[in-house]
Each structure stands twice: as structure tokens, then as C-alpha cells.
Amino acid sequence: MEEAFIKMNDFVVHARPIYIQAIEPWIGKPVVKILTGMRRVGKSMLMEQVRELLRSRGMEERRMVMLNMERLEFSHIRDFRDLARHIEDATTGLTGTRILLIDEVQEIAGWERTVNSLFSEGNWDIYLTGSNAHMLSTELATLLAGRYVEFPVYALGLTEYLDFKGLGTGQAAEVLPEYLRLGGMPAIHQFGLHEPTVMQYLGSLFDTIILKDVVARHELRNVPLFENVCRFVIDNIGSLISARRIAEYLKAQRLAVSVDTVLKYLGYLEETFILHRVRRYDVRGKRHLEINDKYYLGDIGLRHARLGHAPSAINGLLENLVFLELKRRGYQVFVGKVGEREVDFVATKGAAVCYLQVCYLLADDAVVEREFGALRAIPDQHPKWVVSTDTLWSGDTRGIRHCHIAEFLVGGLPPLGLHDSTAVPE
């Protein structure tokens, strides 16, 4: 097990080695390093850990400018001009390499102009975090195209969750039910994993993301309608849905909404990383399909905080866990279509391809045929997996691998890690 804690200044925090190991080769390289992800997913602590890593390599504190835009002390920095003045004041008289670290950079209007200017000077090593995918992608595409590398940060995987509890992967199956209930937001460990407190915290987090990053940012007027769209999607995690289906459902509830408005609302939720859209892919035809996507939450604990526990949702929740684990390992993920059959996930990374079916239990022959039959229908020899909560199931898999979901979450696929196919510049 990786070292679970690191010392920073006068306090101890949980390490997240999968991310630090991914970032470390890029330290000092001529690219802007950007950590992206949902609010409270751990980006701020990772930024502090990067800062500590730089100190351990001999970087003087006076050469580092670190701004956390959620702190009141930096509230005077509203746009790129304020940012430039602050940095100039903080580094007056210094020459040579300097470090800039900005947490929640999207809170600074026009930030990319100052960052691009500093980058062009050639003596700045720059690290940023952000919680809004649209703002970051738009601004990065304009001035910083080809000059940055992104590190997506996700809620704790099961391996990390065990690390935070001081446990090893051998206890994965035992801890899985708790992980399914509470999710993987790092801060819940500060509450002793006390479920009522955790649910209150997650509910508050959800409201903060919705109100601050969607309602306020986009100046939405019909907040109840937006909340109904949120509720529908969260209640249908892992199901094929479309904006038209959501609009028709709301119309049946006497809530008039256009398909375009639903699409806009879904886009806003994706921007915050609270939702991830997964497109469909025709495995035989090798093409993407335009209708009926799936959506997964950035953390399954958010569903329970908003809708409560529902045994009928177990299949979607298990899919959500597998989806997030694939993303942590750097895979692109699609929903597969093979004729009339559906494959839960087509995961690709470089030349690597694998197919996965996720279910709660292989309870009878019909379920076995549904899960294994879809994979057998795929006309290639890439690895195929069925992941479930069965521990003693055995049968004729015909080359298709089966494993318990806890085993899969702590290492079922080759441990490719983040960005291992990305070349680090010399």
C-alpha cells in the first residue's frame, strides 16, 4: 500500500499518489499544468502537495506565488490585471525560475491573458486548478492551445478510500457496501464517516455547486425547472436517456420545457463535473451515435444525499463506480451497441480496448445470457469483462473474464494509471 499520509508544514494530510505520480514528471517542463474536477474533490489539497513537493526539491518559498481564490485574502483579485499586479508585487526583485499556483482559477476574469503572458517569459512554472469545464476549455483553446497538460481529478476510488481508512485492498469487498452508500468525496473522512453528517455535507455541496456554478453563473430564472431536470437525471443514472425524453416526462408533470432548454441545462451540469455524459458507440459500425446517452455522477454519494437510498438503483450505481474507475485510469469511455444488444462500456486508451458489462447479480440463466451474450456478439478479440457482486459464480465464460466488482475497482484492469501514454517533453 502506498504511503497514506504526508506531512505538510505543521499538519498531516492524506496523500493521493496516483495524481502526484502523474504530475511529478511534468514539474519544471514548459507547459502549464492544470488540475480539473468537481468542487471539493481534492484539487486544493493536491495543489498543496505539489507545493510541498517543490519545496522538497529545493524551491525557495519566496519564489512561489500561491493563490486560493476561495479565500477572502485574495478577493481583491477580480480580473487578469489584478492578477498581474499581485504577482508583480509578490516577486519584485526576483530573477530566474518562479512558481505560480492558482486554485480555482476560473474565479479570475480573463486569467488566461496573464497566465499566457507569464508563460511566454519562459521562467515561470505554472500550476492551476479549475472547476468549470466550459470556461477552462474555451480559454485554454484560445491562448494556451498546445501549451498545457490537463490532469482530471476524481472522487476517491475504492483503493484510495481504503487508504484513507488505513486499510489494504484485501478488505475491499468488506468495505464496498459502505463505499456504495457514502461515495468518495475526500472530506467525508473528516466526519468519521458518520452517515447522517456525511449526507448533510454532500447535500450542502450539491446545493453549492448548483447555486454558485449554475444558477448564479448562468443567471437562471426558473430554478425549480432546472432542479427537476437535475432530479430526473440523477434518478436515472446508468439508463439511456435523451433531452426529448426528459422534456416529455416533465410535460407529463405539467412542467413545460423545450428540448433545447433541457440540453442547455444538461450542459451546465456537465460543466461543473457533477455529471459526466457518455456517448453511444456502434461497435460493429465503428461510429458514434447521436441519440440516447448515459449520464453518471461525479460521486455516487450525491445521489443518496438528494434522493436517498433505493435498492432498485443498485445496477446504475455499480455502473457509476466502474465508469469513474475507468476514467481514473485514463480511459475514454463509451456505451457500446452491438446490433440490438447494449454493452455497458467500451473503454479505450491508445491502442488498448476493452469491453465491460456491469450487473448486480448473475441471478439466473437469462441474466447470464444478457451479460455474456452481448460480449460474445462483439467480433474482435479485445479483453471482455463481466463485473458483478457474485463471489462464487462459475460457468462457461468462453474467454470472457468475470470478477467481483471490489476486485475490479482495486485492480481488475491493468494498472495503466493516468496519462501514461502521454509523452513528457524533454
Secondary structure by P-SEA (a helix, b strand, c coil): ccccccccccbbbbbaaaaaaaacccccccbbbbbbbcccccaaaaaaaaaaaaaaaccccccbbbbccccccccccccaaaaaaaaaaaccccccbbbbbbcccccccaaaaaaaaaaaacccccccccccaaaaaaaaaccccccbbbbbbbcccaaaaaaaacccccccccaaaaaaaccccccccccccaaaaaaaaaaaaaaaaaaacccccccccaaaaaaaaaaaaaacccccccaaaaaaaaaaacccccaaaaaaaaaaaaaaccbbbbbbbccccccccccbbbbbbccaaaaaacccccccaaaaaaaaaaaaaaaaaccbbbbbbccccccccccccccbbbbbbbbcccccaaaaaaaaaaaaacccccbbbbbccccccccccccbbbbcaaaaaacccccccccccccccc
